[in-house]
Amino acid sequence: MKGMESTQGTKDQKGEDVGFRDKFEAKHRTTDGHFVRSKAEMIIDNWLYMAEIVHAYERKLPIEEDVYSDFYIPTGKVYIEYWGYENDPKYQLRKQKKIELYKKYGFNLIELQDKEVQNLDDILPKLLLKYGVQAY
């Protein structure tokens, strides 16, 4: 899961722990120049760019814990998380911990999975509008 810097059991060639952000390289380049980690994140980023919504990729949450959001939209102070590894038990555990942190600090969170990414034009404007963010 992006954002939670858990390194359970993953080692690099030197035997050192490797976090999610190191394990999955950001190699997909978006229209606005961001480098993201998956094709789904590229679709989300490009959609936000085309909708003229100012956004940041992999923004650290303003909390003590070392947690990063997939996307942050300053207007409305909205965080977007794309959950891409639904069949991985370790991922599910980290996902739950991350959701709990969003709730603990009262952050605005939009959660997306593959089915929503395939239909962003219908889904994302409505979700963003709940937080006062207008898509063009």
PAPA-322622 format. One record per atom (N, C-alpha, C): residue number from 1; z, y, x; residue in one letter. Coordinates in steps of 0.02 Angstrom, whole numbers. Each point is the difference from the previous one (the first is absolute). Example, Ala and Ser with C-alpha at 12.3 -4.5 7.8 and 13.67 -1.06 7.14 Angstrom:
BEGIN
<pt i="1" c3="390" c2="-284" c1="660" aa="A"/>
<pt i="1" c3="0" c2="59" c1="-45" aa="A"/>
<pt i="1" c3="0" c2="60" c1="45" aa="A"/>
<pt i="2" c3="-36" c2="53" c1="-18" aa="S"/>
<pt i="2" c3="3" c2="59" c1="42" aa="S"/>
<pt i="2" c3="37" c2="55" c1="-39" aa="S"/>
This chain:
BEGIN
<pt i="1" c3="0" c2="-59" c1="42" aa="M"/>
<pt i="1" c3="0" c2="59" c1="-42" aa="M"/>
<pt i="1" c3="0" c2="61" c1="44" aa="M"/>
<pt i="2" c3="-44" c2="44" c1="-14" aa="K"/>
<pt i="2" c3="-3" c2="62" c1="36" aa="K"/>
<pt i="2" c3="64" c2="38" c1="-13" aa="K"/>
<pt i="3" c3="24" c2="33" c1="52" aa="G"/>
<pt i="3" c3="55" c2="45" c1="-10" aa="G"/>
<pt i="3" c3="67" c2="-27" c1="20" aa="G"/>
<pt i="4" c3="16" c2="-62" c1="-14" aa="M"/>
<pt i="4" c3="64" c2="-27" c1="21" aa="M"/>
<pt i="4" c3="-11" c2="-29" c1="70" aa="M"/>
<pt i="5" c3="35" c2="25" c1="48" aa="E"/>
<pt i="5" c3="-12" c2="-19" c1="68" aa="E"/>
<pt i="5" c3="37" c2="-64" c1="19" aa="E"/>
<pt i="6" c3="-1" c2="-48" c1="-45" aa="S"/>
<pt i="6" c3="31" c2="-65" c1="13" aa="S"/>
<pt i="6" c3="-43" c2="-39" c1="48" aa="S"/>
<pt i="7" c3="32" c2="-36" c1="45" aa="T"/>
<pt i="7" c3="-38" c2="-37" c1="50" aa="T"/>
<pt i="7" c3="19" c2="-74" c1="-1" aa="T"/>
<pt i="8" c3="24" c2="-25" c1="-56" aa="Q"/>
<pt i="8" c3="24" c2="-68" c1="-4" aa="Q"/>
<pt i="8" c3="-49" c2="-50" c1="28" aa="Q"/>
<pt i="9" c3="17" c2="-27" c1="59" aa="G"/>
<pt i="9" c3="-37" c2="-56" c1="27" aa="G"/>
<pt i="9" c3="-66" c2="15" c1="32" aa="G"/>
<pt i="10" c3="-26" c2="60" c1="-4" aa="T"/>
<pt i="10" c3="-65" c2="15" c1="28" aa="T"/>
<pt i="10" c3="9" c2="27" c1="70" aa="T"/>
<pt i="11" c3="-33" c2="-32" c1="49" aa="K"/>
<pt i="11" c3="6" c2="21" c1="70" aa="K"/>
<pt i="11" c3="-69" c2="15" c1="28" aa="K"/>
<pt i="12" c3="-3" c2="46" c1="48" aa="D"/>
<pt i="12" c3="-63" c2="13" c1="33" aa="D"/>
<pt i="12" c3="-7" c2="-46" c1="61" aa="D"/>
<pt i="13" c3="-51" c2="11" c1="42" aa="Q"/>
<pt i="13" c3="-12" c2="-44" c1="57" aa="Q"/>
<pt i="13" c3="56" c2="1" c1="50" aa="Q"/>
<pt i="14" c3="38" c2="54" c1="2" aa="K"/>
<pt i="14" c3="57" c2="6" c1="46" aa="K"/>
<pt i="14" c3="64" c2="-27" c1="-30" aa="K"/>
<pt i="15" c3="-3" c2="-25" c1="-62" aa="G"/>
<pt i="15" c3="59" c2="-26" c1="-33" aa="G"/>
<pt i="15" c3="42" c2="54" c1="-34" aa="G"/>
<pt i="16" c3="-27" c2="61" c1="-6" aa="E"/>
<pt i="16" c3="36" c2="54" c1="-32" aa="E"/>
<pt i="16" c3="-18" c2="2" c1="-74" aa="E"/>
<pt i="17" c3="48" c2="25" c1="-40" aa="D"/>
<pt i="17" c3="-11" c2="5" c1="-72" aa="D"/>
<pt i="17" c3="-58" c2="47" c1="-16" aa="D"/>
<pt i="18" c3="-38" c2="-18" c1="-52" aa="V"/>
<pt i="18" c3="-56" c2="40" c1="-21" aa="V"/>
<pt i="18" c3="10" c2="18" c1="-74" aa="V"/>
<pt i="19" c3="-3" c2="65" c1="-17" aa="G"/>
<pt i="19" c3="7" c2="22" c1="-68" aa="G"/>
<pt i="19" c3="-65" c2="-5" c1="-37" aa="G"/>
<pt i="20" c3="3" c2="9" c1="-66" aa="F"/>
<pt i="20" c3="-59" c2="-4" c1="-43" aa="F"/>
<pt i="20" c3="-54" c2="48" c1="23" aa="F"/>
<pt i="21" c3="20" c2="61" c1="16" aa="R"/>
<pt i="21" c3="-48" c2="51" c1="19" aa="R"/>
<pt i="21" c3="-36" c2="-17" c1="65" aa="R"/>
<pt i="22" c3="32" c2="-39" c1="43" aa="D"/>
<pt i="22" c3="-33" c2="-22" c1="62" aa="D"/>
<pt i="22" c3="-42" c2="-62" c1="-12" aa="D"/>
<pt i="23" c3="24" c2="-43" c1="-44" aa="K"/>
<pt i="23" c3="-34" c2="-64" c1="-14" aa="K"/>
<pt i="23" c3="-67" c2="11" c1="-36" aa="K"/>
<pt i="24" c3="-1" c2="48" c1="-46" aa="F"/>
<pt i="24" c3="-61" c2="14" c1="-38" aa="F"/>
<pt i="24" c3="-27" c2="68" c1="20" aa="F"/>
<pt i="25" c3="-49" c2="0" c1="42" aa="E"/>
<pt i="25" c3="-29" c2="61" c1="28" aa="E"/>
<pt i="25" c3="-35" c2="40" c1="-54" aa="E"/>
<pt i="26" c3="7" c2="67" c1="3" aa="A"/>
<pt i="26" c3="-34" c2="45" c1="-46" aa="A"/>
<pt i="26" c3="-71" c2="10" c1="27" aa="A"/>
<pt i="27" c3="-47" c2="-39" c1="-24" aa="K"/>
<pt i="27" c3="-67" c2="2" c1="29" aa="K"/>
<pt i="27" c3="-54" c2="21" c1="-50" aa="K"/>
<pt i="28" c3="18" c2="10" c1="-63" aa="H"/>
<pt i="28" c3="-49" c2="21" c1="-50" aa="H"/>
<pt i="28" c3="1" c2="76" c1="-4" aa="H"/>
<pt i="29" c3="-57" c2="32" c1="14" aa="R"/>
<pt i="29" c3="-4" c2="74" c1="0" aa="R"/>
<pt i="29" c3="-21" c2="24" c1="-69" aa="R"/>
<pt i="30" c3="39" c2="47" c1="-27" aa="T"/>
<pt i="30" c3="-14" c2="27" c1="-67" aa="T"/>
<pt i="30" c3="-45" c2="61" c1="5" aa="T"/>
<pt i="31" c3="-24" c2="24" c1="-56" aa="T"/>
<pt i="31" c3="-44" c2="58" c1="-3" aa="T"/>
<pt i="31" c3="31" c2="62" c1="32" aa="T"/>
<pt i="32" c3="66" c2="8" c1="-9" aa="D"/>
<pt i="32" c3="33" c2="59" c1="28" aa="D"/>
<pt i="32" c3="28" c2="-11" c1="70" aa="D"/>
<pt i="33" c3="-17" c2="-58" c1="30" aa="G"/>
<pt i="33" c3="18" c2="-11" c1="70" aa="G"/>
<pt i="33" c3="64" c2="-40" c1="12" aa="G"/>
<pt i="34" c3="36" c2="-16" c1="-53" aa="H"/>
<pt i="34" c3="60" c2="-42" c1="10" aa="H"/>
<pt i="34" c3="-21" c2="-70" c1="21" aa="H"/>
<pt i="35" c3="41" c2="-33" c1="40" aa="F"/>
<pt i="35" c3="-11" c2="-70" c1="16" aa="F"/>
<pt i="35" c3="53" c2="-39" c1="-38" aa="F"/>
<pt i="36" c3="-22" c2="-47" c1="-42" aa="V"/>
<pt i="36" c3="46" c2="-38" c1="-43" aa="V"/>
<pt i="36" c3="-5" c2="-74" c1="17" aa="V"/>
<pt i="37" c3="45" c2="-40" c1="-28" aa="R"/>
<pt i="37" c3="7" c2="-70" c1="20" aa="R"/>
<pt i="37" c3="-37" c2="-50" c1="-44" aa="R"/>
<pt i="38" c3="-28" c2="22" c1="-56" aa="S"/>
<pt i="38" c3="-35" c2="-48" c1="-43" aa="S"/>
<pt i="38" c3="-56" c2="35" c1="-38" aa="S"/>
<pt i="39" c3="-45" c2="-40" c1="-27" aa="K"/>
<pt i="39" c3="-54" c2="28" c1="-40" aa="K"/>
<pt i="39" c3="27" c2="31" c1="-64" aa="K"/>
<pt i="40" c3="52" c2="-29" c1="-29" aa="A"/>
<pt i="40" c3="30" c2="28" c1="-60" aa="A"/>
<pt i="40" c3="30" c2="69" c1="14" aa="A"/>
<pt i="41" c3="34" c2="7" c1="57" aa="E"/>
<pt i="41" c3="27" c2="66" c1="19" aa="E"/>
<pt i="41" c3="-56" c2="49" c1="12" aa="E"/>
<pt i="42" c3="-56" c2="-23" c1="27" aa="M"/>
<pt i="42" c3="-57" c2="44" c1="10" aa="M"/>
<pt i="42" c3="-27" c2="24" c1="-67" aa="M"/>
<pt i="43" c3="-3" c2="-43" c1="-49" aa="I"/>
<pt i="43" c3="-23" c2="19" c1="-67" aa="I"/>
<pt i="43" c3="47" c2="52" c1="-31" aa="I"/>
<pt i="44" c3="65" c2="-11" c1="7" aa="I"/>
<pt i="44" c3="50" c2="47" c1="-27" aa="I"/>
<pt i="44" c3="-6" c2="67" c1="35" aa="I"/>
<pt i="45" c3="-3" c2="0" c1="66" aa="D"/>
<pt i="45" c3="-5" c2="62" c1="39" aa="D"/>
<pt i="45" c3="-63" c2="38" c1="-19" aa="D"/>
<pt i="46" c3="-56" c2="-35" c1="-3" aa="N"/>
<pt i="46" c3="-63" c2="33" c1="-18" aa="N"/>
<pt i="46" c3="2" c2="29" c1="-71" aa="N"/>
<pt i="47" c3="32" c2="-37" c1="-45" aa="W"/>
<pt i="47" c3="7" c2="24" c1="-69" aa="W"/>
<pt i="47" c3="40" c2="65" c1="-2" aa="W"/>
<pt i="48" c3="56" c2="1" c1="36" aa="L"/>
<pt i="48" c3="42" c2="61" c1="3" aa="L"/>
<pt i="48" c3="-39" c2="58" c1="29" aa="L"/>
<pt i="49" c3="-38" c2="-13" c1="52" aa="Y"/>
<pt i="49" c3="-41" c2="52" c1="33" aa="Y"/>
<pt i="49" c3="-53" c2="27" c1="-49" aa="Y"/>
<pt i="50" c3="-35" c2="-45" c1="-33" aa="M"/>
<pt i="50" c3="-54" c2="21" c1="-46" aa="M"/>
<pt i="50" c3="29" c2="37" c1="-61" aa="M"/>
<pt i="51" c3="62" c2="-15" c1="-18" aa="A"/>
<pt i="51" c3="34" c2="33" c1="-56" aa="A"/>
<pt i="51" c3="33" c2="66" c1="23" aa="A"/>
<pt i="52" c3="-11" c2="18" c1="63" aa="E"/>
<pt i="52" c3="26" c2="61" c1="29" aa="E"/>
<pt i="52" c3="76" c2="4" c1="-3" aa="E"/>
<pt i="53" c3="32" c2="-58" c1="12" aa="I"/>
<pt i="53" c3="73" c2="-4" c1="1" aa="I"/>
<pt i="53" c3="23" c2="-3" c1="72" aa="I"/>
<pt i="54" c3="37" c2="50" c1="21" aa="V"/>
<pt i="54" c3="27" c2="2" c1="68" aa="V"/>
<pt i="54" c3="49" c2="-59" c1="7" aa="V"/>
<pt i="55" c3="-9" c2="-38" c1="55" aa="H"/>
<pt i="55" c3="43" c2="-59" c1="9" aa="H"/>
<pt i="55" c3="8" c2="-16" c1="74" aa="H"/>
<pt i="56" c3="52" c2="-37" c1="14" aa="A"/>
<pt i="56" c3="13" c2="-24" c1="68" aa="A"/>
<pt i="56" c3="2" c2="-75" c1="-2" aa="A"/>
<pt i="57" c3="-20" c2="-31" c1="55" aa="Y"/>
<pt i="57" c3="2" c2="-73" c1="6" aa="Y"/>
<pt i="57" c3="58" c2="-19" c1="46" aa="Y"/>
<pt i="58" c3="37" c2="-52" c1="-19" aa="E"/>
<pt i="58" c3="57" c2="-25" c1="38" aa="E"/>
<pt i="58" c3="48" c2="55" c1="20" aa="E"/>
<pt i="59" c3="28" c2="31" c1="-50" aa="R"/>
<pt i="59" c3="50" c2="53" c1="10" aa="R"/>
<pt i="59" c3="69" c2="-31" c1="0" aa="R"/>
<pt i="60" c3="41" c2="19" c1="50" aa="K"/>
<pt i="60" c3="69" c2="-24" c1="2" aa="K"/>
<pt i="60" c3="39" c2="31" c1="-57" aa="K"/>
<pt i="61" c3="39" c2="-41" c1="-35" aa="L"/>
<pt i="61" c3="41" c2="26" c1="-53" aa="L"/>
<pt i="61" c3="56" c2="42" c1="30" aa="L"/>
<pt i="62" c3="19" c2="54" c1="-33" aa="P"/>
<pt i="62" c3="53" c2="44" c1="26" aa="P"/>
<pt i="62" c3="70" c2="-28" c1="-12" aa="P"/>
<pt i="63" c3="12" c2="-59" c1="30" aa="I"/>
<pt i="63" c3="64" c2="-35" c1="-8" aa="I"/>
<pt i="63" c3="21" c2="-27" c1="68" aa="I"/>
<pt i="64" c3="61" c2="-24" c1="3" aa="E"/>
<pt i="64" c3="27" c2="-28" c1="63" aa="E"/>
<pt i="64" c3="-38" c2="-63" c1="21" aa="E"/>
<pt i="65" c3="-16" c2="-43" c1="-48" aa="E"/>
<pt i="65" c3="-35" c2="-62" c1="15" aa="E"/>
<pt i="65" c3="-70" c2="15" c1="26" aa="E"/>
<pt i="66" c3="-25" c2="-45" c1="43" aa="D"/>
<pt i="66" c3="-66" c2="9" c1="30" aa="D"/>
<pt i="66" c3="-53" c2="-31" c1="-46" aa="D"/>
<pt i="67" c3="-21" c2="37" c1="-51" aa="V"/>
<pt i="67" c3="-45" c2="-26" c1="-51" aa="V"/>
<pt i="67" c3="-59" c2="48" c1="-8" aa="V"/>
<pt i="68" c3="-60" c2="-28" c1="-6" aa="Y"/>
<pt i="68" c3="-61" c2="40" c1="-8" aa="Y"/>
<pt i="68" c3="-32" c2="-16" c1="-67" aa="Y"/>
<pt i="69" c3="-26" c2="52" c1="-33" aa="S"/>
<pt i="69" c3="-38" c2="-11" c1="-62" aa="S"/>
<pt i="69" c3="-73" c2="-10" c1="19" aa="S"/>
<pt i="70" c3="-37" c2="-33" c1="-44" aa="D"/>
<pt i="70" c3="-72" c2="-6" c1="12" aa="D"/>
<pt i="70" c3="-33" c2="68" c1="-6" aa="D"/>
<pt i="71" c3="15" c2="36" c1="-55" aa="F"/>
<pt i="71" c3="-28" c2="66" c1="-11" aa="F"/>
<pt i="71" c3="54" c2="46" c1="-26" aa="F"/>
<pt i="72" c3="-6" c2="64" c1="17" aa="Y"/>
<pt i="72" c3="45" c2="51" c1="-27" aa="Y"/>
<pt i="72" c3="-41" c2="58" c1="-25" aa="Y"/>
<pt i="73" c3="15" c2="24" c1="-60" aa="I"/>
<pt i="73" c3="-35" c2="57" c1="-30" aa="I"/>
<pt i="73" c3="51" c2="56" c1="-7" aa="I"/>
<pt i="74" c3="-6" c2="53" c1="40" aa="P"/>
<pt i="74" c3="49" c2="54" c1="-2" aa="P"/>
<pt i="74" c3="7" c2="32" c1="-69" aa="P"/>
<pt i="75" c3="-57" c2="10" c1="-35" aa="T"/>
<pt i="75" c3="3" c2="27" c1="-67" aa="T"/>
<pt i="75" c3="32" c2="-54" c1="-44" aa="T"/>
<pt i="76" c3="57" c2="14" c1="-28" aa="G"/>
<pt i="76" c3="34" c2="-49" c1="-41" aa="G"/>
<pt i="76" c3="47" c2="-44" c1="40" aa="G"/>
<pt i="77" c3="-2" c2="5" c1="66" aa="K"/>
<pt i="77" c3="41" c2="-41" c1="44" aa="K"/>
<pt i="77" c3="-3" c2="-74" c1="-21" aa="K"/>
<pt i="78" c3="-61" c2="-26" c1="-1" aa="V"/>
<pt i="78" c3="-14" c2="-68" c1="-23" aa="V"/>
<pt i="78" c3="-18" c2="-45" c1="59" aa="V"/>
<pt i="79" c3="31" c2="-59" c1="0" aa="Y"/>
<pt i="79" c3="-16" c2="-51" c1="50" aa="Y"/>
<pt i="79" c3="-41" c2="-54" c1="-35" aa="Y"/>
<pt i="80" c3="-50" c2="-26" c1="35" aa="I"/>
<pt i="80" c3="-41" c2="-55" c1="-26" aa="I"/>
<pt i="80" c3="7" c2="-59" c1="47" aa="I"/>
<pt i="81" c3="15" c2="-57" c1="-29" aa="E"/>
<pt i="81" c3="4" c2="-63" c1="38" aa="E"/>
<pt i="81" c3="-53" c2="-47" c1="-27" aa="E"/>
<pt i="82" c3="-38" c2="-29" c1="46" aa="Y"/>
<pt i="82" c3="-47" c2="-53" c1="-17" aa="Y"/>
<pt i="82" c3="31" c2="-65" c1="23" aa="Y"/>
<pt i="83" c3="11" c2="-46" c1="-46" aa="W"/>
<pt i="83" c3="29" c2="-65" c1="16" aa="W"/>
<pt i="83" c3="-56" c2="-51" c1="5" aa="W"/>
<pt i="84" c3="-15" c2="-22" c1="60" aa="G"/>
<pt i="84" c3="-59" c2="-42" c1="10" aa="G"/>
<pt i="84" c3="12" c2="-73" c1="16" aa="G"/>
<pt i="85" c3="62" c2="-20" c1="14" aa="Y"/>
<pt i="85" c3="12" c2="-69" c1="20" aa="Y"/>
<pt i="85" c3="46" c2="-34" c1="-50" aa="Y"/>
<pt i="86" c3="-21" c2="-4" c1="-62" aa="E"/>
<pt i="86" c3="43" c2="-24" c1="-54" aa="E"/>
<pt i="86" c3="20" c2="-74" c1="6" aa="E"/>
<pt i="87" c3="-35" c2="-39" c1="39" aa="N"/>
<pt i="87" c3="16" c2="-72" c1="5" aa="N"/>
<pt i="87" c3="43" c2="-17" c1="61" aa="N"/>
<pt i="88" c3="25" c2="50" c1="35" aa="D"/>
<pt i="88" c3="39" c2="-10" c1="60" aa="D"/>
<pt i="88" c3="74" c2="13" c1="-15" aa="D"/>
<pt i="89" c3="43" c2="-52" c1="3" aa="P"/>
<pt i="89" c3="71" c2="8" c1="-17" aa="P"/>
<pt i="89" c3="37" c2="53" c1="43" aa="P"/>
<pt i="90" c3="-15" c2="3" c1="65" aa="K"/>
<pt i="90" c3="32" c2="50" c1="43" aa="K"/>
<pt i="90" c3="-22" c2="71" c1="-21" aa="K"/>
<pt i="91" c3="-63" c2="6" c1="-17" aa="Y"/>
<pt i="91" c3="-26" c2="64" c1="-24" aa="Y"/>
<pt i="91" c3="35" c2="21" c1="-64" aa="Y"/>
<pt i="92" c3="8" c2="-48" c1="-46" aa="Q"/>
<pt i="92" c3="34" c2="14" c1="-64" aa="Q"/>
<pt i="92" c3="71" c2="25" c1="11" aa="Q"/>
<pt i="93" c3="35" c2="-30" c1="47" aa="L"/>
<pt i="93" c3="69" c2="21" c1="16" aa="L"/>
<pt i="93" c3="1" c2="71" c1="27" aa="L"/>
<pt i="94" c3="-44" c2="16" c1="46" aa="R"/>
<pt i="94" c3="-4" c2="67" c1="28" aa="R"/>
<pt i="94" c3="-22" c2="51" c1="-53" aa="R"/>
<pt i="95" c3="-45" c2="-22" c1="-44" aa="K"/>
<pt i="95" c3="-23" c2="43" c1="-55" aa="K"/>
<pt i="95" c3="59" c2="20" c1="-44" aa="K"/>
<pt i="96" c3="42" c2="-49" c1="-18" aa="Q"/>
<pt i="96" c3="58" c2="14" c1="-43" aa="Q"/>
<pt i="96" c3="48" c2="48" c1="34" aa="Q"/>
<pt i="97" c3="12" c2="-10" c1="64" aa="K"/>
<pt i="97" c3="45" c2="45" c1="37" aa="K"/>
<pt i="97" c3="-27" c2="71" c1="1" aa="K"/>
<pt i="98" c3="-66" c2="6" c1="8" aa="K"/>
<pt i="98" c3="-31" c2="66" c1="3" aa="K"/>
<pt i="98" c3="3" c2="34" c1="-69" aa="K"/>
<pt i="99" c3="-13" c2="-37" c1="-53" aa="I"/>
<pt i="99" c3="5" c2="27" c1="-68" aa="I"/>
<pt i="99" c3="71" c2="24" c1="-14" aa="I"/>
<pt i="100" c3="49" c2="-38" c1="22" aa="E"/>
<pt i="100" c3="70" c2="19" c1="-9" aa="E"/>
<pt i="100" c3="15" c2="66" c1="35" aa="E"/>
<pt i="101" c3="-30" c2="11" c1="60" aa="L"/>
<pt i="101" c3="11" c2="64" c1="35" aa="L"/>
<pt i="101" c3="-31" c2="58" c1="-39" aa="L"/>
<pt i="102" c3="-60" c2="-10" c1="-28" aa="Y"/>
<pt i="102" c3="-31" c2="53" c1="-40" aa="Y"/>
<pt i="102" c3="46" c2="17" c1="-59" aa="Y"/>
<pt i="103" c3="28" c2="-50" c1="-32" aa="K"/>
<pt i="103" c3="45" c2="12" c1="-57" aa="K"/>
<pt i="103" c3="64" c2="33" c1="23" aa="K"/>
<pt i="104" c3="29" c2="-24" c1="54" aa="K"/>
<pt i="104" c3="63" c2="27" c1="27" aa="K"/>
<pt i="104" c3="-5" c2="75" c1="11" aa="K"/>
<pt i="105" c3="-56" c2="23" c1="28" aa="Y"/>
<pt i="105" c3="-8" c2="71" c1="16" aa="Y"/>
<pt i="105" c3="-35" c2="40" c1="-55" aa="Y"/>
<pt i="106" c3="-19" c2="-33" c1="-54" aa="G"/>
<pt i="106" c3="-31" c2="34" c1="-56" aa="G"/>
<pt i="106" c3="-69" c2="27" c1="14" aa="G"/>
<pt i="107" c3="-38" c2="-33" c1="44" aa="F"/>
<pt i="107" c3="-68" c2="22" c1="16" aa="F"/>
<pt i="107" c3="-49" c2="-20" c1="-55" aa="F"/>
<pt i="108" c3="-50" c2="42" c1="-11" aa="N"/>
<pt i="108" c3="-54" c2="-16" c1="-47" aa="N"/>
<pt i="108" c3="-46" c2="-52" c1="32" aa="N"/>
<pt i="109" c3="-8" c2="-57" c1="-32" aa="L"/>
<pt i="109" c3="-40" c2="-54" c1="29" aa="L"/>
<pt i="109" c3="-52" c2="-25" c1="-49" aa="L"/>
<pt i="110" c3="-61" c2="-6" c1="26" aa="I"/>
<pt i="110" c3="-55" c2="-33" c1="-36" aa="I"/>
<pt i="110" c3="-15" c2="-64" c1="39" aa="I"/>
<pt i="111" c3="1" c2="-56" c1="-35" aa="E"/>
<pt i="111" c3="-14" c2="-65" c1="31" aa="E"/>
<pt i="111" c3="-68" c2="-24" c1="-22" aa="E"/>
<pt i="112" c3="-40" c2="-21" c1="49" aa="L"/>
<pt i="112" c3="-67" c2="-25" c1="-14" aa="L"/>
<pt i="112" c3="-8" c2="-70" c1="29" aa="L"/>
<pt i="113" c3="-35" c2="-42" c1="-38" aa="Q"/>
<pt i="113" c3="-20" c2="-66" c1="23" aa="Q"/>
<pt i="113" c3="-76" c2="-4" c1="-5" aa="Q"/>
<pt i="114" c3="-27" c2="-57" c1="20" aa="D"/>
<pt i="114" c3="-73" c2="-7" c1="1" aa="D"/>
<pt i="114" c3="-33" c2="17" c1="-67" aa="D"/>
<pt i="115" c3="30" c2="-22" c1="-55" aa="K"/>
<pt i="115" c3="-30" c2="12" c1="-66" aa="K"/>
<pt i="115" c3="-6" c2="75" c1="-16" aa="K"/>
<pt i="116" c3="50" c2="40" c1="22" aa="E"/>
<pt i="116" c3="-4" c2="73" c1="-10" aa="E"/>
<pt i="116" c3="-51" c2="32" c1="47" aa="E"/>
<pt i="117" c3="-3" c2="-24" c1="61" aa="V"/>
<pt i="117" c3="-47" c2="28" c1="50" aa="V"/>
<pt i="117" c3="-72" c2="-9" c1="-24" aa="V"/>
<pt i="118" c3="-13" c2="-55" c1="-35" aa="Q"/>
<pt i="118" c3="-68" c2="-13" c1="-25" aa="Q"/>
<pt i="118" c3="-18" c2="47" c1="-58" aa="Q"/>
<pt i="119" c3="50" c2="36" c1="-26" aa="N"/>
<pt i="119" c3="-11" c2="41" c1="-59" aa="N"/>
<pt i="119" c3="35" c2="68" c1="8" aa="N"/>
<pt i="120" c3="-3" c2="30" c1="59" aa="L"/>
<pt i="120" c3="37" c2="62" c1="14" aa="L"/>
<pt i="120" c3="-19" c2="58" c1="-46" aa="L"/>
<pt i="121" c3="-64" c2="6" c1="-17" aa="D"/>
<pt i="121" c3="-21" c2="56" c1="-42" aa="D"/>
<pt i="121" c3="36" c2="2" c1="-67" aa="D"/>
<pt i="122" c3="16" c2="-57" c1="-27" aa="D"/>
<pt i="122" c3="34" c2="-3" c1="-64" aa="D"/>
<pt i="122" c3="76" c2="3" c1="6" aa="D"/>
<pt i="123" c3="26" c2="-26" c1="55" aa="I"/>
<pt i="123" c3="72" c2="-8" c1="7" aa="I"/>
<pt i="123" c3="35" c2="57" c1="37" aa="I"/>
<pt i="124" c3="-25" c2="18" c1="58" aa="L"/>
<pt i="124" c3="36" c2="47" c1="44" aa="L"/>
<pt i="124" c3="8" c2="70" c1="-29" aa="L"/>
<pt i="125" c3="-51" c2="29" c1="-34" aa="P"/>
<pt i="125" c3="11" c2="67" c1="-29" aa="P"/>
<pt i="125" c3="59" c2="2" c1="-48" aa="P"/>
<pt i="126" c3="7" c2="-51" c1="-41" aa="K"/>
<pt i="126" c3="56" c2="-2" c1="-48" aa="K"/>
<pt i="126" c3="67" c2="-6" c1="35" aa="K"/>
<pt i="127" c3="3" c2="-43" c1="52" aa="L"/>
<pt i="127" c3="62" c2="-9" c1="37" aa="L"/>
<pt i="127" c3="19" c2="64" c1="37" aa="L"/>
<pt i="128" c3="-48" c2="34" c1="30" aa="L"/>
<pt i="128" c3="13" c2="62" c1="36" aa="L"/>
<pt i="128" c3="22" c2="56" c1="-47" aa="L"/>
<pt i="129" c3="-31" c2="3" c1="-59" aa="L"/>
<pt i="129" c3="16" c2="52" c1="-49" aa="L"/>
<pt i="129" c3="73" c2="-2" c1="-21" aa="L"/>
<pt i="130" c3="30" c2="-59" c1="0" aa="K"/>
<pt i="130" c3="71" c2="-6" c1="-16" aa="K"/>
<pt i="130" c3="44" c2="41" c1="47" aa="K"/>
<pt i="131" c3="-26" c2="13" c1="60" aa="Y"/>
<pt i="131" c3="38" c2="39" c1="50" aa="Y"/>
<pt i="131" c3="-31" c2="69" c1="10" aa="Y"/>
<pt i="132" c3="-43" c2="20" c1="-46" aa="G"/>
<pt i="132" c3="-29" c2="67" c1="3" aa="G"/>
<pt i="132" c3="-58" c2="9" c1="48" aa="G"/>
<pt i="133" c3="-29" c2="-56" c1="22" aa="V"/>
<pt i="133" c3="-57" c2="3" c1="47" aa="V"/>
<pt i="133" c3="-64" c2="-9" c1="-39" aa="V"/>
<pt i="134" c3="-43" c2="51" c1="4" aa="Q"/>
<pt i="134" c3="-64" c2="-1" c1="-36" aa="Q"/>
<pt i="134" c3="-56" c2="-25" c1="45" aa="Q"/>
<pt i="135" c3="-35" c2="-51" c1="-23" aa="A"/>
<pt i="135" c3="-58" c2="-25" c1="37" aa="A"/>
<pt i="135" c3="-63" c2="35" c1="-26" aa="A"/>
<pt i="136" c3="-45" c2="20" c1="46" aa="Y"/>
<pt i="136" c3="-61" c2="35" c1="-21" aa="Y"/>
<pt i="136" c3="-60" c2="-45" c1="1" aa="Y"/>
